[in-house]
Amino acid sequence: MTSSSPDAFAHDLDAFLDATQYARGLSPATRQAYANALGTLLDDLRRRGVTDWAQVDAPLLADHLRRLQEGRGYAPATLAQHTAAIRALFGWLLDQGRIPASPLDALPPAKRPKRLPKTLPEGELNALIEAVDGDDPDSLRDRVALELLYGCGLRCAELIGLNLHDADLRAHTLRVHGKGDKERVVPYGPPAHAALLRWLQARKRFALTYKKGALAADLLAPRAPLLLSPTGRRAGRPLIAAIVHRRIHAFLPEGAQATPHTLRHAYATHLLEHGAPLMDIRQLLGHASVATTQIYTHVTPTRLRAAFDAAFPRR
């Protein structure tokens, strides 16, 4: 075991993030969330004059988390994220022989509150997507983004990670790169297919009209990004969030929410309402555990009541 210093803390944090990203296939967003949470911890350790990982004990970590909750007003879900990042860091330090035991062993795990996913009524969501019917490139891009978020239940990162060769236009399926670099094949319906064809035509015109030579060829290559920004780069999270806000959120009643993830929740909820088995929805969403998918059973009590009344034998 070796002693640490403020600078060594930062070095260890970088080494941990690199090792964890390699071993667990963390997405850039998850890596950044870990970095933010642990950066907050390192700032607190420096203020306390802590210079060695072995000085960090359970009471210190409990006080750190309490300060986040009471001093910064962090929600339970955010505290759970910070606790998970800290637990992973000290597990790695233990594996590296840097500490004799993890202080997290004496700290009770944070409980993440169960929150019902926010969703949107089927008819209202369909109408808002159908209203995006322009022929200009922005409208065509926005329409296909909404169709795929809702029609395939994609996470935002999965949508922006799609390349041209991930769309099978004959089979009407997408090859989706999910969390942990796991791939799944997701079917899509006629509305998404029509939007995809129109966007691909506009995208090709853009490449041939505004880009020259190798740049145009790169944009038309199979591994080129499916969704483009107005400058021809891969669409990013801010653009997708802006599309949902402009096309969906702006037309909802005051207090209603709409983010890219809301459309994913709506996809799962509407599938369940129309009778899709929970295990099938799990595979479509790319959930590692059916326990994650089960939260949608709380969104549709009317359907579950009807299923119970129809099937339970004791009358």
C-alpha positions as CSV (number, residue, x, y, z in Angstrom):
1,M,0.0,0.0,0.0
2,T,1.4,3.4,-0.9
3,S,0.4,6.9,0.3
4,S,-1.5,9.3,-1.8
5,S,-1.6,13.0,-2.3
6,P,-4.1,15.4,-3.9
7,D,-2.3,15.0,-7.3
8,A,-2.1,11.3,-6.8
9,F,-5.8,11.2,-6.1
10,A,-6.5,12.7,-9.5
11,H,-4.1,10.3,-11.2
12,D,-5.8,7.4,-9.5
13,L,-9.2,8.7,-10.6
14,D,-8.1,8.8,-14.2
15,A,-6.6,5.3,-14.0
16,F,-9.8,4.0,-12.4
17,L,-12.0,5.6,-15.2
18,D,-9.8,4.1,-17.9
19,A,-9.8,0.7,-16.4
20,T,-13.5,0.7,-15.7
21,Q,-14.4,1.9,-19.2
22,Y,-12.3,-0.9,-20.7
23,A,-13.6,-3.6,-18.4
24,R,-17.3,-2.6,-18.4
25,G,-17.7,-0.9,-21.7
26,L,-18.9,2.4,-20.1
27,S,-20.6,4.8,-22.5
28,P,-19.0,8.3,-22.6
29,A,-22.1,9.7,-20.7
30,T,-21.6,7.1,-17.9
31,R,-17.9,7.7,-17.7
32,Q,-18.6,11.5,-17.4
33,A,-21.2,10.8,-14.7
34,Y,-18.6,8.8,-12.7
35,A,-16.0,11.5,-13.2
36,N,-18.3,14.2,-12.0
37,A,-19.4,12.3,-8.9
38,L,-15.9,11.3,-8.0
39,G,-14.5,14.7,-8.7
40,T,-16.9,16.1,-6.1
41,L,-15.6,13.5,-3.6
42,L,-12.0,14.4,-4.3
43,D,-12.7,18.1,-3.7
44,D,-14.2,17.2,-0.4
45,L,-11.2,15.0,0.6
46,R,-8.9,17.9,-0.2
47,R,-10.9,20.3,1.9
48,R,-10.7,17.9,4.8
49,G,-6.9,17.5,4.4
50,V,-7.1,13.8,3.5
51,T,-3.9,12.7,1.8
52,D,-4.3,8.9,1.7
53,W,-7.0,6.6,0.5
54,A,-6.7,4.5,3.7
55,Q,-7.8,7.6,5.7
56,V,-11.2,7.4,4.0
57,D,-13.6,5.5,6.3
58,A,-17.4,4.9,6.3
59,P,-18.3,7.9,8.6
60,L,-16.4,10.2,6.3
61,L,-18.2,8.9,3.2
62,A,-21.6,9.0,5.1
63,D,-20.9,12.7,6.0
64,H,-19.9,13.4,2.4
65,L,-23.2,12.0,1.1
66,R,-25.1,13.8,3.8
67,R,-23.6,17.1,2.8
68,L,-24.6,16.5,-0.8
69,Q,-28.2,15.8,0.3
70,E,-28.6,18.5,2.8
71,G,-26.2,21.2,1.6
72,R,-26.7,20.8,-2.2
73,G,-30.2,19.4,-2.2
74,Y,-29.3,16.3,-4.2
75,A,-32.2,14.0,-4.9
76,P,-32.1,10.4,-3.7
77,A,-31.5,9.1,-7.3
78,T,-28.5,11.5,-7.6
79,L,-27.2,10.3,-4.3
80,A,-27.5,6.7,-5.4
81,Q,-25.5,7.5,-8.5
82,H,-22.7,9.1,-6.4
83,T,-22.7,6.1,-4.0
84,A,-22.5,3.7,-6.9
85,A,-19.5,5.6,-8.4
86,I,-17.7,5.8,-5.0
87,R,-18.4,2.1,-4.4
88,A,-16.9,1.2,-7.8
89,L,-13.8,3.4,-7.1
90,F,-13.0,1.8,-3.8
91,G,-13.7,-1.7,-5.1
92,W,-11.0,-0.9,-7.8
93,L,-8.6,0.4,-5.1
94,L,-9.1,-2.8,-3.1
95,D,-8.4,-4.9,-6.2
96,Q,-5.2,-2.8,-6.8
97,G,-4.0,-3.4,-3.2
98,R,-4.2,0.3,-2.4
99,I,-6.5,-0.2,0.6
100,P,-6.9,-3.1,3.0
101,A,-10.7,-3.0,2.9
102,S,-13.4,-1.0,1.3
103,P,-15.0,1.6,3.6
104,L,-18.2,1.0,1.6
105,D,-18.6,-2.4,3.3
106,A,-19.7,-0.5,6.5
107,L,-22.0,1.9,4.6
108,P,-25.5,0.8,3.8
109,P,-26.4,0.9,0.1
110,A,-28.3,3.8,-1.1
111,K,-31.9,3.1,-2.1
112,R,-33.0,4.5,-5.4
113,P,-36.6,5.5,-5.2
114,K,-39.0,3.9,-7.6
115,R,-40.5,6.5,-9.9
116,L,-43.0,5.8,-12.5
117,P,-41.7,6.6,-16.0
118,K,-43.2,9.7,-17.6
119,T,-45.0,8.9,-20.7
120,L,-47.5,10.5,-23.2
121,P,-50.9,9.4,-24.4
122,E,-50.7,7.3,-27.6
123,G,-53.0,9.5,-29.7
124,E,-51.4,12.8,-28.7
125,L,-47.9,11.5,-29.4
126,N,-48.9,10.1,-32.8
127,A,-50.5,13.4,-33.7
128,L,-47.5,15.4,-32.8
129,I,-45.1,13.2,-34.7
130,E,-47.4,13.2,-37.8
131,A,-47.4,17.1,-37.6
132,V,-43.7,17.0,-38.6
133,D,-44.4,16.7,-42.3
134,G,-42.2,19.2,-44.0
135,D,-40.0,18.4,-47.0
136,D,-36.9,20.4,-45.9
137,P,-33.9,18.5,-44.6
138,D,-34.4,19.6,-41.0
139,S,-38.0,18.4,-40.9
140,L,-37.1,15.1,-42.6
141,R,-34.3,14.6,-40.0
142,D,-36.5,15.5,-37.1
143,R,-39.3,13.2,-38.3
144,V,-37.0,10.2,-38.6
145,A,-35.4,10.9,-35.2
146,L,-38.9,11.0,-33.6
147,E,-40.1,7.9,-35.4
148,L,-37.0,5.9,-34.3
149,L,-37.0,7.1,-30.7
150,Y,-40.7,6.2,-30.3
151,G,-41.0,3.4,-33.0
152,C,-37.9,1.5,-31.7
153,G,-37.7,2.6,-28.1
154,L,-34.2,3.8,-28.5
155,R,-32.0,5.5,-25.9
156,C,-30.7,8.9,-27.1
157,A,-27.1,7.5,-27.3
158,E,-28.4,4.5,-29.3
159,L,-30.1,6.8,-31.8
160,I,-27.1,9.1,-32.4
161,G,-24.8,6.0,-32.5
162,L,-26.6,4.5,-35.5
163,N,-24.6,4.2,-38.8
164,L,-26.0,3.8,-42.3
165,H,-25.2,0.1,-42.3
166,D,-27.2,-0.5,-39.1
167,A,-30.5,0.0,-41.0
168,D,-31.7,-3.0,-42.9
169,L,-34.3,-1.5,-45.3
170,R,-35.4,-4.9,-46.5
171,A,-36.1,-6.5,-43.1
172,H,-37.2,-3.2,-41.6
173,T,-34.9,-3.6,-38.6
174,L,-32.1,-1.6,-36.9
175,R,-28.9,-3.0,-35.4
176,V,-28.7,-1.1,-32.2
177,H,-25.5,-0.7,-30.1
178,G,-26.8,-0.6,-26.5
179,K,-25.2,-0.3,-23.1
180,G,-22.1,-2.2,-22.5
181,D,-21.5,-2.4,-26.2
182,K,-24.3,-5.0,-26.5
183,E,-26.0,-5.3,-29.9
184,R,-29.6,-6.1,-30.5
185,V,-31.8,-6.1,-33.6
186,V,-35.0,-4.0,-33.3
187,P,-37.9,-4.1,-35.8
188,Y,-39.6,-0.9,-36.9
189,G,-42.9,-0.2,-38.5
190,P,-44.2,1.4,-41.7
191,P,-44.2,5.0,-40.4
192,A,-40.6,4.8,-39.4
193,H,-39.7,3.1,-42.6
194,A,-41.3,5.8,-44.7
195,A,-39.6,8.5,-42.7
196,L,-36.2,6.7,-43.0
197,L,-36.5,6.4,-46.8
198,R,-37.3,10.1,-47.1
199,W,-34.4,11.1,-44.8
200,L,-31.9,8.9,-46.6
201,Q,-32.8,10.5,-50.0
202,A,-32.4,14.0,-48.5
203,R,-29.2,12.9,-46.7
204,K,-27.7,11.7,-50.0
205,R,-28.6,15.0,-51.8
206,F,-26.9,16.9,-49.0
207,A,-23.7,14.8,-49.3
208,L,-23.6,15.2,-53.1
209,T,-24.6,18.9,-53.1
210,Y,-22.7,20.4,-50.3
211,K,-19.7,18.1,-49.9
212,K,-17.0,17.3,-52.5
213,G,-14.8,14.3,-53.2
214,A,-13.7,12.3,-50.2
215,L,-16.0,14.3,-47.9
216,A,-19.0,13.2,-49.9
217,A,-17.8,9.7,-50.1
218,D,-17.3,9.5,-46.3
219,L,-20.8,10.7,-45.7
220,L,-22.2,7.9,-48.0
221,A,-20.0,5.1,-46.6
222,P,-21.8,2.3,-44.7
223,R,-20.1,3.3,-41.5
224,A,-21.2,7.0,-41.8
225,P,-23.6,8.3,-39.2
226,L,-27.3,7.9,-40.0
227,L,-28.3,11.2,-38.5
228,L,-26.5,14.3,-39.4
229,S,-26.3,17.8,-37.9
230,P,-26.8,20.8,-40.3
231,T,-23.0,20.9,-40.8
232,G,-22.8,17.3,-41.8
233,R,-21.4,15.9,-38.6
234,R,-22.9,13.1,-36.5
235,A,-26.0,14.4,-34.6
236,G,-25.4,14.8,-30.9
237,R,-27.4,14.7,-27.7
238,P,-28.1,18.5,-27.7
239,L,-29.6,18.3,-31.2
240,I,-31.8,15.3,-30.4
241,A,-33.0,17.0,-27.2
242,A,-33.8,20.2,-29.1
243,I,-35.8,18.2,-31.7
244,V,-38.0,16.6,-29.0
245,H,-38.4,19.9,-27.2
246,R,-39.3,21.8,-30.3
247,R,-41.5,19.2,-31.9
248,I,-43.1,17.6,-28.9
249,H,-42.6,19.4,-25.6
250,A,-43.6,22.8,-26.9
251,F,-47.1,21.6,-27.7
252,L,-47.8,19.8,-24.5
253,P,-49.9,21.2,-21.6
254,E,-48.1,23.2,-18.9
255,G,-46.3,20.9,-16.5
256,A,-46.0,18.0,-19.0
257,Q,-42.6,16.6,-19.8
258,A,-41.0,15.4,-23.0
259,T,-37.4,14.3,-23.5
260,P,-35.9,11.7,-25.8
261,H,-36.3,9.2,-23.0
262,T,-40.0,10.0,-22.6
263,L,-40.5,8.5,-26.1
264,R,-38.7,5.4,-25.0
265,H,-41.0,5.1,-22.0
266,A,-44.0,5.7,-24.3
267,Y,-42.9,2.9,-26.6
268,A,-42.7,0.4,-23.7
269,T,-45.9,1.5,-22.1
270,H,-47.9,1.4,-25.4
271,L,-46.5,-2.0,-26.3
272,L,-47.6,-3.3,-22.9
273,E,-51.0,-1.7,-23.2
274,H,-51.5,-3.5,-26.5
275,G,-50.7,-6.9,-25.0
276,A,-46.9,-7.4,-25.8
277,P,-45.3,-9.8,-23.3
278,L,-43.0,-8.2,-20.7
279,M,-40.1,-10.5,-21.7
280,D,-40.4,-9.4,-25.3
281,I,-40.4,-5.8,-24.3
282,R,-37.3,-6.4,-22.3
283,Q,-35.5,-7.7,-25.3
284,L,-36.7,-4.8,-27.5
285,L,-35.5,-2.3,-24.9
286,G,-32.2,-4.0,-24.4
287,H,-32.7,-4.3,-20.6
288,A,-30.2,-6.5,-18.8
289,S,-32.9,-7.6,-16.3
290,V,-36.6,-8.0,-16.5
291,A,-36.8,-6.2,-13.2
292,T,-35.9,-3.0,-15.0
293,T,-38.8,-3.6,-17.5
294,Q,-41.3,-4.4,-14.8
295,I,-41.6,-0.8,-13.8
296,Y,-43.9,-0.4,-16.8
297,T,-46.4,-2.7,-15.2
298,H,-47.2,0.1,-12.8
299,V,-48.1,2.4,-15.6
300,T,-51.0,0.4,-17.0
301,P,-53.2,-0.7,-14.0
302,T,-56.4,-0.8,-16.2
303,R,-54.9,-3.3,-18.6
304,L,-53.5,-5.4,-15.7
305,R,-56.9,-5.3,-14.0
306,A,-58.6,-6.5,-17.2
307,A,-56.1,-9.3,-17.6
308,F,-56.6,-10.4,-14.0
309,D,-60.4,-10.4,-14.3
310,A,-60.2,-12.4,-17.5
311,A,-57.7,-15.1,-16.4
312,F,-57.8,-15.6,-12.6
313,P,-59.9,-18.7,-11.9
314,R,-61.1,-18.0,-8.4
315,R,-64.5,-16.2,-8.8
